[in-house]
Each structure stands twice: as structure tokens, then as C-alpha cells.
Amino acid sequence: VDPWKVQQFQEEAKALFLSGVQLPFWRDWRFSDPALFLAPDILHTLHKFFFDHIFKWCKEVLGADELDSRFCRQHKRIGTRHFAHGVSHVQQMTGREHQDIQRTIVATIAGVADVDFICAIRALIDFIYQAQSPTFTLSSIAAMSASLGEFHRFKGAIINTEAHRGTSGPIEHFEIPKLELLTSFARAIPNLGAPIQFTSETSERMLITHCKSPFVRTSHQRASFTQQIVCLLDREDTARQFDLYALLRSKTLSLNNLIDNEFEEVIDIDPAFGWVVRVSPQDISRFHSPRPIRNHFLKGLLSKDSTVAFHVTVTTDLADKPANFLAQLYRLPNFPNQLRSFIEFVNGSESHFQNRLLKVWYKFCLQLHSDLRPRLVMPSQQVQAYPPSEAYPLGNCDVMLLRMQNDEQVVVAQVRMVFTLSTRGSALPPKLAEPLIYVQLFEVISRPQEDPAVMMYRVRRRVETGPDGTVARVGMIVPLVDVTHAVELIPEYGERVNRNVTAATSLELYDTFYLNSFSNKEWYHSL
């Protein structure tokens, strides 16, 4: 159609849902195409898309009750959200909660959903994780596009299961605007860089901290609440600056802003607060700020290759206990024999440390550098090793990866006890003076390539049969510094979840597990 035949051109453009503007005024401006300068938004395009569509597809296939039961029975780890009451009843969630569900959704739906359906869901979760990478290469962009292409190959399974539904019933198409926007990521990244730097999660969070929270302290008058909030924020900032100045003057410290270089490692979220922590830690209660990340690489225990830092408290949770007492407390009948063998291996069969009392910790901290940004020190992770109790009848123990010193093999193990020999008495040799852990091992029964739907390692507990026919878990004692990662196992629930299992017992009563590759973004890229 000739664009100068305005009436006819406008009618044709309207029929095609176009604006009908033939020569926009910005046509000669470089990079003026909205497809180039509008960055994809991770919060709304990815996380909101997950909650509005992917999550609902999974709920339709499994049913709300089964889905809730599986989430309720996942092992509780410190630092991650546990949905004790399920997930299906929540009508509105934050972006953080969307991400917490994404972590385990793939392994959770395994065993019930069709293989092609799982492939489609897992491909989208792969895309979501890949799109949030802080750095990109041509190969990583190609891998991200391949994940989206894999979803389109298997998306027919979602239609076949009638999981894609609207208010009037099943929907037979995927005309979803947010799904269409996923194709823009691969085009935008070479022009703009990583989309994570443009995410609206920061501004959405500031909407809460700088608007909604201060609003409750205003008069709630529509005409003036904006001015009142600005005034409140200004006063808070002025008070913070005054407190900082008063601290400097009272401590006779220099007013110059000195840079503290800790091996060029990035650990501080708020440099001013981090500085206060270093020069006057007793005054930190006067300041409100995100707490800086404690750098255990400076004073903690380090692995042999210095890639992992560990921290245990100065005061132990149990002190000066014999091995037999701990074996009964933790219900680990093989522990005394394992300890005896370990001491003999380190110090010889005539070692006089066999009867040395033990000190025990219930948890320890593990810290890594970012794999994608090596200068960045990641927040430490707490690894639990609690004995059986009323709340946890079989103990509360987390899972980790070990690098065996002899054969450099990486194995999956559950830490059952963190201990060290008492320093009372003669000096201990170095290998007996360091913290030790008693672990129970898992063995890999299938690799990701053997399970193209879930694409995760499957593991089960390693057991041995005694002369009397009894079956026992295989355990061993290793140095704490052999730990490389804290990991997450998701039980292989099968077609129906075992209703007799709880979150406190799921790691103990199930036999096979998925090694969750989506437990966090760093682990996803490391694995």
C-alpha cells in the first residue's frame, strides 16, 4: 500500500495492529530502535512469568495438595526459604519467593509429570538461571537460546496435559506476551550487557523501604504524603550523617575517607557501615544498614588450595565428651571404631591419643568466592550437624561435597558430627588438632545425561552389609577442610509423596535423591 495514500494506509496499518507512522522522527537516530535500547526486565519478564504461568502449569499437573505436600517435606536449610504450609494457597508473592520456588520446582515435579512436560519446565528454568548470569560470552548466549528452543520443542506436552488453562478452560496456544519477550534477551545482551544490571528488583525493593514503610508514619493524606515521606527520608539521612560525624570526633579519627584494601576482595554492601565495623565495632548498633559480609578468608580455616574458608565458634556446643557418649547421643554406633582407625592412620597404632576427650560443634560456616566474579566473596553458608532431638528425631544434618585427598574424587556426603580432639594433655599433631567431621556417604546412580528430563545427578546412600547380615550406612572421618560445597538434595518422591515423612525426616527416610543443580545461581554455574 502506498503510504502517501493516507486513508488506505492507515486502515491497513490498523488491521495489522500497527501505528501507521511511516517516517518516525527518530528514524535516523543511532540506537533509537526500542528493540535495542529497552533492556529486558528480569523481575517481571522472568520471575513474574514463572509465577503467572510455569508455576500454575505445575500446580495443574500435580494438584495443589500433592504440590504442597512435596514442598512441605523438603529438608530445611539455613539461608533458604522453607514453605512449611505449602505454596499453592499464596495468591501474591515477592520476587524473592518466586526464586525460592524456582530452586526446587524441577526435582519436585519429577515422578508425576510426563517426561516431555518436565523437559519443557526444566528448559525454562535453565533459561531463567542463564539469563541472570552477571557475565556473558557468545557460547553462554547460545546456550541460553538453546534452552528456549528446547522449551518450544517440548511445549506441546503442556497443551496435551491441559495444564495451560484460563478462566473458561484449557488454552490451546502460547500467545503469552512475557513468553514472546524471552526472545529479546539474546538480542539485547550483545548491545546492553547483562540484564541483571537493569533489573527492577532494586527499585521494587526501594518502593518498600523508601515509600511504603515511611508511609505509615505520615498523616495518610493523599495531597501531602509525598512531601512528608521526602522529609522523613531527609531527616533519617541527616541523622545518620550526624551520628557518623559524632563517632569520628569522639574517637579522634581522621575525617579523610581511607580505603581499606582487603586483598581487593569485594565484601562491603555499605562502605561506611563496613568502616564503622572495623574501627569501632561496639558502635554498630547506632547505625542501620545491610550488614557487611564477614570475610572468613582473612582469619578462618582454609582448604589446601585456599578456595574455601571455614569458621567454627571459639566455644564448642559440647566439651570434653568421650567417643562412646557421642556415639549414643548421635546414634552412630560405628563412630568409636572409625575414630580409632583414623587416629591410628594419622599417628600410628600405638598412639596415646585414643582416649582423648572430644569437643563438638553443632554447625560450621563455609564460604566461597564467586565463580563468575572471583573478586567477590560470597556470603557464608551455615552447615548443620545437630544430634537427634524431639524436633528432629533422626538428627538435623546437611549435605555437602567432599574432595577426597587420596584420589581427588568428589563425593556427596551428609555431615553427622563436627568435632575435634580436646587440647587438654600433651600437644596434638597438626592433623589431629584441626576440626574433623564424621560423614555418611552417598553414591551416584545416574548422571544428568542419563536423565534428559530432570538433568540432575541421582544419588542414594552407600551402605554395607555386616557379617551378621545387618545393613549399615557407610561412614568415615575426614578433615573439615576437605569440604568444597554445601549442596541440596531433593527426595525422589515417586508418584505420591510419603505422608509419614516430614521435613525433619525426609533426608533420613527416603532412599534416592536428586542433587539439586538449581539450589543457587553460583552452584548452577559451578556444576
N, C-alpha and C positions, 0 to 999 in steps of 0.2 A: 504494500500500500504506500502510495506517495505521501510522505509526512507533511507535505505542504497542502494536501487536501485535508485540512484540519478536522473537519467534522467526521469524515470517514475514518481518518487515522485514530482519532480519539475513541470512536466506537470499537474499532478493532483492538486497541490497546486495553480498553476496559474489559473486553471479553477475555483477554489473556491476563487479567489482574495486574496490568502494568500502569504506570503513572501517566504515560502518554507524553513525557518530556523527551523530545528528540535530541536537543543540544543543551545539556545541563551547563550551568555557568562554570562549574568546576572541572569540566572535561579535560582541560589542558594542565591541570594542577598535578604535579607528581605525587603519587601515593594517595590520591584523593578518593580512590575507589573504597567504599565502605568495607568491601570484602578484604581489603588489605589492612586498613587501619583499625578496624574494630576487633579487639582481641577476644578470643573465646573465654567465657567465664566458667571456671571450674565449679564454683558453688552451685550455680543454677543449671548449667548445661550438663554437669556430670552427677553431682550428689543429689540434686533435686530430681533429675531424670531417674536416678536409681530408685528413689523412694516412690515416685509417682507411677513408675511402670515396672521396672525389674523386680522390685520387692513385691509388688502386687501380683505379678505373674507367679512368683514362687509361692505366695500365700494361696493362690487359686489351686495350684497343683498339689501341695501338701495338705492344705486345710489349715485353718487358723490354730486349732488345738494341737495338731501334730507339730507345726512350726514352733509354737510357743514352748511345747514340751522339750524340743531339742535345744532351743536357746537357753531354757532354764537349767538344763543339765550340763552345760559346758563348764569346764573347770575354771574357777576364779583365779585370775592372775592380778597382781598388784600393778596398777597403772593402766588397766584396760576396763572398759565398762562391761559389767555383767548384768544381763537383763533377767533379774530374778523373777519377774512377773510376766515374762514373755514380751513379744514385740508387736503382735497383731492388733492390740487394743489401742495403741498410741495413734492419734489422729494427726498430730503435728510434732515434728522433731526438728532439732537443730542440725546443722551440717556435721557437727561432731558425732552425733548419734547415727546419722546416715553412714558415716565412715566406720563406726563401730560395728554396724550390721554387715557392711560390705566385707569386713575382715573374715567372717566365718560362713557367709551365706553359701558358698560353693560346696564346701565339705558338708554343710548341714543338710542340703537337699539331696545329697547322694544316697542312693539306695531306694528312693521312692520315685523320683522323676525319671522320665525317659532319658536315655543316653544323649540323644540329639538335643533335647531341652537343656541338659546340663552343659553341653558344649556351647550352646548359644549364650547361656548365662555366664559361664566362665570366660568366654571370649570378651564379653562386655566388661567384666571386672578387670580382666587383663588390660583392656583399653583404658579404663579409668585410672588404674595404677600407672600405666606407662605415660599417660598424658600429664601426670603430676610430677614427673621427673624434673629436677632442677637444671639438668643439662641434657642436651640432645646431640646426636650425631645423625648422619644420613641413615645408618643402619638402624638406629633406635626409632627414627621416624618411620622407616619402612616396616619395622616390627609392629609399631602401633597401628599402622594402616592395615597390616595383615590380620591383626586381631579383629578390627572392624569388619574386614572381609570375611573372616571366619564366622562372625555372628550372622552375616547375611546369608551364608551358606546353610546355616542350621536354623534360621529363624522360623522356617516352616513348621518346626516342631511346636513352637509356641501357639501357632494357629491351630494345629491339629489337636492339641490338648485343651483348646478353648480357654487358655489362660489369659489371653488378651481380651478383656471384656469392658463394656461400657454400661451405662445405666439401663439400656434396653437389651443387653445380652452380648454374646460373643461378637468381636470385631474381626473382620476378615482381611484387614490391611494394616500396614505400618505407617500410615500418614501421620507421623508424630513430629512436630517441629523440632523438638530437642534432639531427636534421633537424626534428623537431617543436619543439624548443626554439628554433629560429631565429625562430619567430613571436612569441616573448616579447620580442624586442628592441624592436620598435616600441611595445609596451605599456609596457615598463619605462622607456624613456628619458624620457618626459614626467614621470614620477614621481621618478626617481632621478638623472637626468642621464646623462652619457656613460658607457657601460660600461667604457671604458678605465681609469677611475679605480679600478675594483673588480677588475681582472684579477689572477689568481693567479700571473702570471708573476713578480711581485716576490717573493712568498713561496716559490715554487718555486726561484727563484734563491738565496734566503737559505737554503733547505734544503741547498744545495750548499756555500755559503760558511760557514755557521754550524753545520752539523751533519756533513755527510759529510766535508768536508776536515779539520775538527778531530778527527774520529773516529779517523783513522789515528794520531794522537798519544796516544790513550788506551790503556788496557790491554785493550780489547776485551771487557771483562766486562759482560754484559748487565745485571747488577744495579746497576752504578755508572757506566756510561759517560755517562749524562745529567749527573750531578753533575760528572764530570771535564770534559765539554765546557763547561758553565757556568763552571767555574773557569778554563779556558783563555781563554774569551772575556773574562771579567772581568779577567784579568791583561793581555791584549792591550790592552784599553781603558785600564787604569790606566797601562800603559807609554806609550801614545800621549799621554795627558794629561800625564804627566811630561815627555815629550820636548817637547811644546808649551810647557809652563811654563818648562823649561830654556832653550828658544830665546828666549822673551820676556825672561827675566832676563839672558841673555848679551848680547842686543842692546840692553839697556836700553830696551825698548819698553813702551808703556803696556799695562796689563792690561785696559783697557777694550775692549770689543768694538766697534770702529768700523766703520760700514757704508761700504763703498766703492761709490759710485753711479756706474756706467759708463753714462750715458745711459739709465738704467732698463732696461738690456738684461740678460736672464737668460742667464748663461753658466756659472755655477759649479754643479757637481754636489755638491761638498762645500765649503761656505763656508770652513771652517777651512783646508783644503788650498789653496784659491784664495788666501786671505790670505797663507799662507806663500810661495806662488809670487811674490806681488807684493812682499813686504817682504824676503824672504831666499831668492831662488831657488836659491842654492848649497846650501841645506839640505834641498831637497825629497827627497833620497834617504833621509832619516831617517824619512819618513812614507809609509805605504802607503794609497792612496786612489785612487778613479777620477780620472783626470787632468781638470782643468777644460778647457772648450772655449776655445781661443785665439780671441780676438776680433780678426779682421783688419780690422774696420771702424774700429778706433782708429788703426792705423798703416799699413795696406795701401793698395794702389791701389783706387780706387773708380770704378764706372761713372758715366756722366754724370748719371744720376738717383739715384745713391748707393744703389741697391738691391742691388748685387753688389759684394763685396770680393774682391780678388785678392792673392796673395802669391807672390813668387818669392824664391829664396835670394840672399843677397848675393854669394856666389861662384857663378859660372856653371860649367856642366859642360864647356863648350868656350869658349876665349877667343881672340880675335884671329885668326879664320879668314876667308879670302876666300870670296866667294859661290860661286865655281866649285868650291872644295873641298867646301863643304857640299852643293852640288848632286850631286856624285858620292857623297858619304857617305850622303845620304838618298835617292839615286836619284830626284831631282826635276829633270829636265833643263830645265824651264821656269822654275825659281826665279830664276836671274840676270836674265832678261828681266823677270819680274814685279817683282823688287826695283828694277830700273832704272826701270820705269814708275811704281812707287809713289813713288820719290824725286822723279821729275820732276813728278808730280802735286802733291806736297806743297811742293817747294822750287824748282820751275821746271826747264826743260830745261838750263840752264847750271849746275846745282848741282854744287858741288865735293865733294859727299859720296858720289858714285857709287862711288868706290874704297875707301870706308871699310870697315875690317875689322868682323867681326860676332862677337858673343858669344851663346852658345846655352845654353838650359836644356832638360833632358830632361822636365821636368814643372813644373806650377804648381798652386797651390791656389785653389779657388773657394769662396766662402762666401755664403750667403743668409740672410735672415730667414725664419722660418716664415710661410707664407701664412695659416695658420689662427690662429696666435698671434704677431702681429707683434713683440712684445717679446722673443721667444725667438730667439736666434742659433743657427742650425743648425751642426752640426759641418762643418768644411770638407771638400771633396771634392778628391782629387788627380786631375788630368787628365794623362795620359801622352802623350808625343810622342818616343818613342825611335827612333833610326835602325835600319836593318836590322842584324841580328847573327846569330850562329849559332843562338841560341834562337828568334829572331824574324826569319826570312829576309826578310820583307817589311815589317819595322818593327812597332812596338807603339804604336799611336796610337788615342786615344779619340775619341768623337764628342760634339758639343755643339751648342747652339743659338746662332746669331748674330743680333743685331738690327742690320741694315744702317743706317748713319747717313743715307744719302741718302733712301730711300723708306720707312723704318721697317718694312721687311718682315723677318719672322723666317725664317731658313733653317737647314737642318740641314747641318752640315759636320764633316769629320774633320780634326783638327789634326795637321799633319805636322811642324811645326817651331815652336819658341818662341825668339825671338831679339831682339836689339837691336843698334843700331849702337854701335861702340866709342866711348868718351868721349875717347880719345886724339886730340889735334888740336884744331881750333877748336870752339867751342861749337855744339852741335846745336840746331836749332829744336825747340820743345816736341813737335811731332807726330812727330819722328824720334828724340827722346830716350826715348820711352816704349817698353815692351815691345811687340813685334809678333808676329803668328802667321801662318804660311803654312798655308792650309786648302785642302782639296778638297771641292767642294760636292756635295750630293745634291739631287734634285728629287722633289717629291711626285707620285706617280702615282695615288693614290686616298686618299680621306678616310674617316674612320670610318663615316659614314653609307652609304658605298658598299660596305662590307663588314660587314653586320649580324652576322655570326658572331663575328669577332675584334674588331671595333670599334676598330681602330687605324689610324693613318696608315701607308701603304706608300710607301717611298722607294726610289729607285735612284740610282746615281752619275750625275752630269751629265758628259757627255763632248762633245768637239768633234772634228770631222774636219778635218785639215790639208789643204793644197793637194796634198800627195803621197798623200792617202788614208789616212794613219795616224790612228788614233783615240787621243786622249789625254784624261785626266781634266781637268776644268776646275778650275783653282786660282786663288787670289788671296791678297793680303796685306792684313790688316786689323789695327787696334789690338787688343791683348789685352782692353781694357775693353769691347769690343763683345760679348763672350761673355755670355750670360744664364743658361744652364743646362748642366750636364753631363747627357747623356742616354744611353740604351742602345738599341742596335739588335740585333734578333734576326734571323738569316738566314731567308729564306723557303725552307725545306728541300725542299719538294715532297713527293712520295710516299715517297721514300727519301733518306736523308741521303747526301751525297757522302763516301765513306770516305777519299778522298785529302785531305780538308780537316781541319785540326787547329784547336785553339783559337787558335793563334798566327797562323793564316792565314784564319780564317773571315770576317773583315771585308774581306779583300782579294780573295778568290776568288769569293764569292757576288755576284750582281748586284742582287737586290732584298732589302729588309729590312722588318721591322715596327718602327716607332717604339714601343718598349715603354711603354705607359701605366702599367704596374704596377711599374716599376723601384724606386720607393719611394713611401711614402704621401704625402709632400709633393708630388711630381711628379704623382701621380694626381689630387690635388685641384686642382693648378695647371692641368693640361691640360684 
